[in-house]
Amino acid sequence: MLNPAHGLIDFFAETDPGLARSANEDSLILHVPGPGDPLREKGALALVADGVGGANSGKTASSLAVSIINETYYASSGGEPLLALKDAVRAAHREIQARSRRESSMEGMATTCTALVLRGPDGYVCHAGDSRAYLFREGSLRQVTEDHTLVNRLLQDGLLTEEAARSHPQRNIIVKALGSDGELEPDTIHLELEESDIILLSSDGLHGLVSDNDIASVLARLPLREAGTSLMDLAKANGGTDNISVILLRTAAGKNPGKSATRPFQAYGRKNVSTLLTALVVALLIGGLLYLWATCGLDQSAPPSLDEVLKISK
């Protein structure tokens, strides 16, 4: 058992090539600084990366992500953990891009990245790609991260049904990854943790083959390390068609149950702000629509369309 000063009392971490591939392009790390280690105050770092690219470049990309993020995060000067983790992820992104440009055999390589820093009752997640972070609390499993895939984007835009998305031939096309063109804006999430919460980080070799309901069932009925082994075995039993990576972390005493029991995490990022602003604009437009309809002499048989309100507002 680990010292709960980290916020961590038990763990499981394993990666496997699966049944269909000879090579394993996944990489992972679980770094827990020991007693007396000056890095201890920075907390524990867990990371899953799933590399993509020809030849060995996928493995190179995921390995670079793991090594650079680990080194850069623990070399940071302190301050806000989420910002330090985000900077480390961006440093890995830039190095993978540079390596891809320097070496023709590595051209086009990239990797997903789901990284977590655990410090006491707080978890900090930085994420790009279709690896995932989950939070399991009191028998309920919630996906914390969002899949950065073409199919998920189409699903959110209402262009695909969930049933069609599950079997779509392009469901593995990633739209955000370390090493992709341009600057990287990873998602950042703050988790407010409680005692005995379980955090799961996984590559799509697990969650692409094992349903959320089955994952929750395993976590609910088995001790942590047995649960990790069982999840790996279940992915293989369901075909094992991809590399499989699983990290499980059980937290020590966290924050007191209360509001966080119903809202187990807070996410900070552009998406949340833009969603709020969009909702505010829509509310104002609807209010203006009703006001104009009632008081401005518009056709009383029906309220004006949203396009009309937009024209009036301009």
C-alpha positions as a Markdown table, in Angstrom:
| # | Residue | x | y | z |
|---|---|---|---|---|
| 1 | Met | 0.0 | 0.0 | 0.0 |
| 2 | Leu | 1.2 | 3.5 | -0.9 |
| 3 | Asn | 1.5 | 6.3 | 1.6 |
| 4 | Pro | -1.8 | 8.2 | 1.4 |
| 5 | Ala | 0.1 | 11.6 | 1.4 |
| 6 | His | 0.0 | 11.3 | -2.3 |
| 7 | Gly | -3.7 | 10.9 | -2.3 |
| 8 | Leu | -3.2 | 7.3 | -3.6 |
| 9 | Ile | -3.6 | 4.1 | -1.6 |
| 10 | Asp | -3.6 | 1.4 | -4.3 |
| 11 | Phe | -2.8 | 1.1 | -8.0 |
| 12 | Phe | -2.7 | -1.1 | -11.1 |
| 13 | Ala | -0.7 | -0.3 | -14.3 |
| 14 | Glu | -0.2 | -2.6 | -17.3 |
| 15 | Thr | 0.0 | -2.6 | -21.0 |
| 16 | Asp | -0.3 | -5.5 | -23.4 |
| 17 | Pro | -0.1 | -5.9 | -27.2 |
| 18 | Gly | -3.4 | -7.7 | -27.4 |
| 19 | Leu | -4.1 | -10.7 | -29.7 |
| 20 | Ala | -4.0 | -9.2 | -33.2 |
| 21 | Arg | -0.8 | -7.1 | -33.2 |
| 22 | Ser | 2.8 | -8.2 | -32.6 |
| 23 | Ala | 4.0 | -4.8 | -31.6 |
| 24 | Asn | 2.7 | -2.6 | -28.8 |
| 25 | Glu | 2.5 | 1.1 | -29.7 |
| 26 | Asp | 1.0 | 2.1 | -26.4 |
| 27 | Ser | 3.2 | 3.5 | -23.6 |
| 28 | Leu | 2.3 | 4.3 | -20.0 |
| 29 | Ile | 3.9 | 5.5 | -16.8 |
| 30 | Leu | 2.9 | 5.7 | -13.2 |
| 31 | His | 5.4 | 7.8 | -11.3 |
| 32 | Val | 4.9 | 7.9 | -7.5 |
| 33 | Pro | 7.8 | 9.8 | -5.8 |
| 34 | Gly | 8.8 | 8.0 | -2.6 |
| 35 | Pro | 9.3 | 9.3 | 1.0 |
| 36 | Gly | 12.2 | 11.9 | 1.1 |
| 37 | Asp | 12.0 | 12.5 | -2.7 |
| 38 | Pro | 12.0 | 16.2 | -3.3 |
| 39 | Leu | 9.5 | 15.6 | -6.2 |
| 40 | Arg | 7.0 | 14.2 | -3.7 |
| 41 | Glu | 5.2 | 17.5 | -3.3 |
| 42 | Lys | 4.4 | 17.5 | -7.0 |
| 43 | Gly | 2.2 | 14.4 | -6.5 |
| 44 | Ala | 1.9 | 11.2 | -8.6 |
| 45 | Leu | 1.8 | 11.3 | -12.4 |
| 46 | Ala | -0.1 | 8.7 | -14.4 |
| 47 | Leu | -0.2 | 8.7 | -18.2 |
| 48 | Val | -1.5 | 6.6 | -21.1 |
| 49 | Ala | -0.4 | 7.3 | -24.7 |
| 50 | Asp | -1.5 | 5.4 | -27.8 |
| 51 | Gly | 0.9 | 6.0 | -30.7 |
| 52 | Val | 0.0 | 6.1 | -34.4 |
| 53 | Gly | 2.2 | 6.0 | -37.5 |
| 54 | Gly | 4.0 | 3.6 | -39.8 |
| 55 | Ala | 6.8 | 1.2 | -38.9 |
| 56 | Asn | 7.9 | 1.9 | -35.3 |
| 57 | Ser | 7.0 | 5.6 | -35.4 |
| 58 | Gly | 3.8 | 5.1 | -33.3 |
| 59 | Lys | 5.8 | 3.6 | -30.5 |
| 60 | Thr | 8.4 | 6.3 | -30.8 |
| 61 | Ala | 5.7 | 9.0 | -30.5 |
| 62 | Ser | 4.0 | 7.4 | -27.4 |
| 63 | Ser | 7.4 | 6.8 | -25.7 |
| 64 | Leu | 8.5 | 10.4 | -26.3 |
| 65 | Ala | 5.2 | 11.6 | -24.8 |
| 66 | Val | 5.7 | 9.6 | -21.7 |
| 67 | Ser | 9.4 | 10.5 | -21.2 |
| 68 | Ile | 9.1 | 14.2 | -22.0 |
| 69 | Ile | 5.9 | 14.8 | -20.0 |
| 70 | Asn | 7.4 | 13.0 | -17.0 |
| 71 | Glu | 10.7 | 14.9 | -17.1 |
| 72 | Thr | 9.1 | 18.3 | -17.9 |
| 73 | Tyr | 6.4 | 18.2 | -15.3 |
| 74 | Tyr | 8.7 | 17.2 | -12.4 |
| 75 | Ala | 11.3 | 19.8 | -13.6 |
| 76 | Ser | 8.7 | 22.6 | -13.4 |
| 77 | Ser | 9.2 | 25.4 | -10.9 |
| 78 | Gly | 5.9 | 24.7 | -9.0 |
| 79 | Gly | 2.8 | 26.8 | -9.1 |
| 80 | Glu | -0.5 | 25.6 | -10.6 |
| 81 | Pro | -0.3 | 21.8 | -11.3 |
| 82 | Leu | -2.7 | 21.9 | -14.2 |
| 83 | Leu | -0.7 | 24.6 | -16.0 |
| 84 | Ala | 2.5 | 22.7 | -15.4 |
| 85 | Leu | 1.0 | 19.5 | -16.7 |
| 86 | Lys | -0.4 | 21.4 | -19.8 |
| 87 | Asp | 3.0 | 22.9 | -20.5 |
| 88 | Ala | 4.6 | 19.5 | -20.3 |
| 89 | Val | 2.1 | 18.0 | -22.7 |
| 90 | Arg | 2.7 | 20.9 | -25.1 |
| 91 | Ala | 6.5 | 20.3 | -24.8 |
| 92 | Ala | 6.0 | 16.7 | -25.8 |
| 93 | His | 3.9 | 17.8 | -28.7 |
| 94 | Arg | 6.6 | 20.1 | -30.1 |
| 95 | Glu | 9.3 | 17.5 | -29.7 |
| 96 | Ile | 7.3 | 14.9 | -31.6 |
| 97 | Gln | 6.6 | 17.4 | -34.4 |
| 98 | Ala | 10.4 | 18.2 | -34.5 |
| 99 | Arg | 11.4 | 14.6 | -34.6 |
| 100 | Ser | 8.9 | 13.9 | -37.3 |
| 101 | Arg | 10.4 | 16.7 | -39.4 |
| 102 | Arg | 14.0 | 15.6 | -38.9 |
| 103 | Glu | 13.5 | 11.9 | -39.7 |
| 104 | Ser | 11.7 | 10.8 | -42.8 |
| 105 | Ser | 10.9 | 7.4 | -41.2 |
| 106 | Met | 9.0 | 9.2 | -38.4 |
| 107 | Glu | 7.0 | 11.5 | -40.7 |
| 108 | Gly | 3.4 | 11.8 | -39.6 |
| 109 | Met | 3.8 | 10.1 | -36.3 |
| 110 | Ala | 1.5 | 11.2 | -33.4 |
| 111 | Thr | 0.1 | 9.9 | -30.2 |
| 112 | Thr | -2.9 | 10.3 | -28.0 |
| 113 | Cys | -2.2 | 11.4 | -24.4 |
| 114 | Thr | -4.3 | 11.2 | -21.2 |
| 115 | Ala | -2.2 | 12.4 | -18.3 |
| 116 | Leu | -3.2 | 12.7 | -14.6 |
| 117 | Val | -1.5 | 14.4 | -11.7 |
| 118 | Leu | -2.8 | 13.3 | -8.3 |
| 119 | Arg | -2.1 | 15.6 | -5.4 |
| 120 | Gly | -4.0 | 14.8 | -2.2 |
| 121 | Pro | -7.8 | 15.2 | -2.8 |
| 122 | Asp | -7.2 | 16.8 | -6.3 |
| 123 | Gly | -6.7 | 15.3 | -9.6 |
| 124 | Tyr | -5.5 | 17.2 | -12.7 |
| 125 | Val | -6.1 | 15.8 | -16.2 |
| 126 | Cys | -4.6 | 17.0 | -19.5 |
| 127 | His | -5.9 | 15.2 | -22.6 |
| 128 | Ala | -5.7 | 14.9 | -26.4 |
| 129 | Gly | -7.0 | 12.0 | -28.5 |
| 130 | Asp | -9.2 | 9.0 | -27.9 |
| 131 | Ser | -7.6 | 7.5 | -24.8 |
| 132 | Arg | -9.8 | 8.1 | -21.8 |
| 133 | Ala | -10.0 | 9.0 | -18.2 |
| 134 | Tyr | -12.9 | 7.7 | -16.1 |
| 135 | Leu | -14.1 | 8.4 | -12.5 |
| 136 | Phe | -15.7 | 5.5 | -10.6 |
| 137 | Arg | -17.6 | 6.6 | -7.5 |
| 138 | Glu | -20.1 | 4.7 | -5.4 |
| 139 | Gly | -20.9 | 2.2 | -8.1 |
| 140 | Ser | -21.2 | 4.8 | -10.9 |
| 141 | Leu | -18.8 | 5.2 | -13.8 |
| 142 | Arg | -18.4 | 8.5 | -15.6 |
| 143 | Gln | -16.2 | 9.3 | -18.6 |
| 144 | Val | -14.2 | 12.4 | -17.7 |
| 145 | Thr | -12.5 | 13.1 | -21.0 |
| 146 | Glu | -14.0 | 13.7 | -24.5 |
| 147 | Asp | -12.9 | 11.6 | -27.5 |
| 148 | His | -11.2 | 13.8 | -30.0 |
| 149 | Thr | -12.3 | 11.8 | -33.0 |
| 150 | Leu | -14.1 | 12.5 | -36.3 |
| 151 | Val | -17.0 | 10.3 | -35.4 |
| 152 | Asn | -17.5 | 11.9 | -32.0 |
| 153 | Arg | -17.5 | 15.3 | -33.7 |
| 154 | Leu | -20.2 | 14.1 | -36.1 |
| 155 | Leu | -22.1 | 12.7 | -33.2 |
| 156 | Gln | -22.1 | 16.0 | -31.3 |
| 157 | Asp | -23.2 | 17.9 | -34.4 |
| 158 | Gly | -26.2 | 15.6 | -34.7 |
| 159 | Leu | -25.0 | 14.0 | -38.0 |
| 160 | Leu | -24.7 | 10.5 | -36.6 |
| 161 | Thr | -26.7 | 8.4 | -34.1 |
| 162 | Glu | -24.9 | 6.7 | -31.2 |
| 163 | Glu | -25.7 | 3.4 | -32.8 |
| 164 | Ala | -24.2 | 4.4 | -36.1 |
| 165 | Ala | -21.1 | 5.9 | -34.4 |
| 166 | Arg | -20.3 | 2.6 | -32.7 |
| 167 | Ser | -19.8 | 0.8 | -36.0 |
| 168 | His | -18.7 | 3.7 | -38.2 |
| 169 | Pro | -15.7 | 2.7 | -40.4 |
| 170 | Gln | -13.9 | 6.0 | -39.6 |
| 171 | Arg | -14.4 | 5.8 | -35.8 |
| 172 | Asn | -10.7 | 5.7 | -35.1 |
| 173 | Ile | -9.8 | 8.9 | -37.0 |
| 174 | Ile | -8.3 | 11.2 | -34.4 |
| 175 | Val | -8.7 | 15.0 | -34.9 |
| 176 | Lys | -6.4 | 16.1 | -32.0 |
| 177 | Ala | -3.2 | 14.4 | -31.0 |
| 178 | Leu | 0.4 | 15.1 | -29.9 |
| 179 | Gly | 2.5 | 15.5 | -33.0 |
| 180 | Ser | -0.3 | 16.7 | -35.3 |
| 181 | Asp | 0.0 | 19.9 | -37.3 |
| 182 | Gly | 0.0 | 23.3 | -35.6 |
| 183 | Glu | -0.3 | 24.2 | -32.0 |
| 184 | Leu | -2.0 | 21.9 | -29.5 |
| 185 | Glu | -4.8 | 23.0 | -27.2 |
| 186 | Pro | -5.3 | 20.0 | -24.9 |
| 187 | Asp | -8.4 | 19.7 | -22.7 |
| 188 | Thr | -7.7 | 20.4 | -19.0 |
| 189 | Ile | -9.9 | 19.1 | -16.2 |
| 190 | His | -9.8 | 19.4 | -12.4 |
| 191 | Leu | -11.2 | 16.5 | -10.4 |
| 192 | Glu | -12.4 | 17.0 | -6.8 |
| 193 | Leu | -11.9 | 13.6 | -5.4 |
| 194 | Glu | -13.4 | 11.7 | -2.5 |
| 195 | Glu | -12.2 | 8.8 | -0.4 |
| 196 | Ser | -12.1 | 5.5 | -2.3 |
| 197 | Asp | -12.7 | 7.0 | -5.7 |
| 198 | Ile | -11.2 | 5.0 | -8.5 |
| 199 | Ile | -9.6 | 6.7 | -11.5 |
| 200 | Leu | -9.2 | 4.7 | -14.7 |
| 201 | Leu | -6.9 | 5.7 | -17.6 |
| 202 | Ser | -7.2 | 3.5 | -20.7 |
| 203 | Ser | -6.3 | 3.3 | -24.4 |
| 204 | Asp | -9.0 | 2.4 | -26.8 |
| 205 | Gly | -7.8 | -1.2 | -26.8 |
| 206 | Leu | -9.9 | -1.5 | -23.5 |
| 207 | His | -12.8 | 0.9 | -23.9 |
| 208 | Gly | -13.2 | 0.1 | -27.6 |
| 209 | Leu | -13.9 | -3.5 | -26.7 |
| 210 | Val | -15.4 | -3.4 | -23.2 |
| 211 | Ser | -18.5 | -1.4 | -22.5 |
| 212 | Asp | -18.8 | 1.2 | -19.7 |
| 213 | Asn | -21.3 | -1.0 | -18.0 |
| 214 | Asp | -18.9 | -4.0 | -18.0 |
| 215 | Ile | -16.1 | -1.8 | -16.7 |
| 216 | Ala | -18.3 | -0.5 | -13.9 |
| 217 | Ser | -19.3 | -4.0 | -13.0 |
| 218 | Val | -15.7 | -5.2 | -12.7 |
| 219 | Leu | -14.7 | -2.2 | -10.6 |
| 220 | Ala | -17.7 | -2.7 | -8.3 |
| 221 | Arg | -17.1 | -6.4 | -7.5 |
| 222 | Leu | -13.3 | -6.9 | -7.5 |
| 223 | Pro | -10.3 | -5.5 | -5.5 |
| 224 | Leu | -8.4 | -3.0 | -7.5 |
| 225 | Arg | -5.5 | -5.1 | -8.8 |
| 226 | Glu | -7.8 | -8.0 | -9.6 |
| 227 | Ala | -10.1 | -5.6 | -11.4 |
| 228 | Gly | -7.2 | -4.4 | -13.6 |
| 229 | Thr | -6.2 | -7.9 | -14.6 |
| 230 | Ser | -9.9 | -8.8 | -15.2 |
| 231 | Leu | -10.3 | -5.7 | -17.5 |
| 232 | Met | -7.3 | -6.7 | -19.5 |
| 233 | Asp | -8.6 | -10.3 | -19.9 |
| 234 | Leu | -12.0 | -9.1 | -20.8 |
| 235 | Ala | -10.6 | -6.9 | -23.7 |
| 236 | Lys | -8.8 | -10.0 | -25.0 |
| 237 | Ala | -11.9 | -12.2 | -24.6 |
| 238 | Asn | -13.8 | -9.6 | -26.7 |
| 239 | Gly | -11.2 | -9.9 | -29.5 |
| 240 | Gly | -8.1 | -8.2 | -28.3 |
| 241 | Thr | -7.8 | -6.4 | -31.6 |
| 242 | Asp | -5.7 | -3.5 | -30.4 |
| 243 | Asn | -3.0 | -2.8 | -27.8 |
| 244 | Ile | -4.5 | -2.6 | -24.3 |
| 245 | Ser | -3.4 | -0.2 | -21.6 |
| 246 | Val | -5.0 | 0.2 | -18.2 |
| 247 | Ile | -4.0 | 2.3 | -15.2 |
| 248 | Leu | -6.3 | 2.2 | -12.0 |
| 249 | Leu | -5.8 | 4.5 | -9.0 |
| 250 | Arg | -7.7 | 4.3 | -5.8 |
| 251 | Thr | -7.7 | 7.6 | -3.8 |
| 252 | Ala | -7.1 | 8.1 | -0.1 |
| 253 | Ala | -9.2 | 10.5 | 2.0 |
| 254 | Gly | -10.5 | 13.2 | -0.2 |
| 255 | Lys | -12.8 | 16.2 | 0.2 |
| 256 | Asn | -15.9 | 15.9 | 2.2 |
| 257 | Pro | -18.9 | 14.5 | 0.3 |
| 258 | Gly | -21.4 | 17.2 | -0.6 |
| 259 | Lys | -21.7 | 19.1 | -3.8 |
| 260 | Ser | -18.9 | 17.1 | -5.4 |
| 261 | Ala | -20.8 | 13.9 | -4.8 |
| 262 | Thr | -23.2 | 15.0 | -7.5 |
| 263 | Arg | -20.7 | 16.9 | -9.5 |
| 264 | Pro | -17.6 | 14.8 | -9.3 |
| 265 | Phe | -15.4 | 17.0 | -11.4 |
| 266 | Gln | -15.0 | 20.5 | -12.7 |
| 267 | Ala | -13.6 | 21.1 | -16.2 |
| 268 | Tyr | -11.8 | 24.3 | -17.2 |
| 269 | Gly | -11.4 | 25.1 | -20.9 |
| 270 | Arg | -12.7 | 27.0 | -23.9 |
| 271 | Lys | -15.5 | 24.5 | -24.5 |
| 272 | Asn | -17.2 | 25.3 | -21.1 |
| 273 | Val | -16.9 | 29.0 | -21.6 |
| 274 | Ser | -18.1 | 29.0 | -25.1 |
| 275 | Thr | -21.1 | 26.8 | -24.2 |
| 276 | Leu | -22.1 | 29.3 | -21.5 |
| 277 | Leu | -21.7 | 32.2 | -23.8 |
| 278 | Thr | -23.7 | 30.5 | -26.5 |
| 279 | Ala | -26.5 | 29.7 | -24.0 |
| 280 | Leu | -26.5 | 33.4 | -22.9 |
| 281 | Val | -26.7 | 34.7 | -26.5 |
| 282 | Val | -29.6 | 32.3 | -27.3 |
| 283 | Ala | -31.5 | 33.4 | -24.2 |
| 284 | Leu | -31.0 | 37.1 | -25.1 |
| 285 | Leu | -32.2 | 36.5 | -28.7 |
| 286 | Ile | -35.3 | 34.6 | -27.6 |
| 287 | Gly | -36.1 | 37.4 | -25.1 |
| 288 | Gly | -35.6 | 40.0 | -27.9 |
| 289 | Leu | -37.8 | 37.9 | -30.2 |
| 290 | Leu | -40.7 | 37.8 | -27.7 |
| 291 | Tyr | -40.3 | 41.5 | -26.9 |
| 292 | Leu | -40.4 | 42.5 | -30.6 |
| 293 | Trp | -43.3 | 40.3 | -31.3 |
| 294 | Ala | -45.3 | 41.8 | -28.5 |
| 295 | Thr | -44.5 | 45.5 | -28.8 |
| 296 | Cys | -43.0 | 46.4 | -32.2 |
| 297 | Gly | -45.8 | 45.9 | -34.6 |
| 298 | Leu | -44.6 | 42.7 | -36.2 |
| 299 | Asp | -47.0 | 40.3 | -37.7 |
| 300 | Gln | -49.2 | 39.2 | -34.8 |
| 301 | Ser | -50.2 | 35.9 | -36.4 |
| 302 | Ala | -46.7 | 34.4 | -35.7 |
| 303 | Pro | -43.6 | 35.5 | -34.0 |
| 304 | Pro | -40.6 | 36.5 | -36.3 |
| 305 | Ser | -38.1 | 33.8 | -37.1 |
| 306 | Leu | -34.7 | 33.8 | -35.5 |
| 307 | Asp | -33.2 | 35.1 | -38.8 |
| 308 | Glu | -35.4 | 38.1 | -38.6 |
| 309 | Val | -34.3 | 38.9 | -35.0 |
| 310 | Leu | -30.7 | 38.6 | -36.1 |
| 311 | Lys | -31.3 | 41.1 | -38.9 |
| 312 | Ile | -33.1 | 43.5 | -36.5 |
| 313 | Ser | -30.3 | 43.2 | -34.0 |
| 314 | Lys | -27.7 | 44.3 | -36.6 |
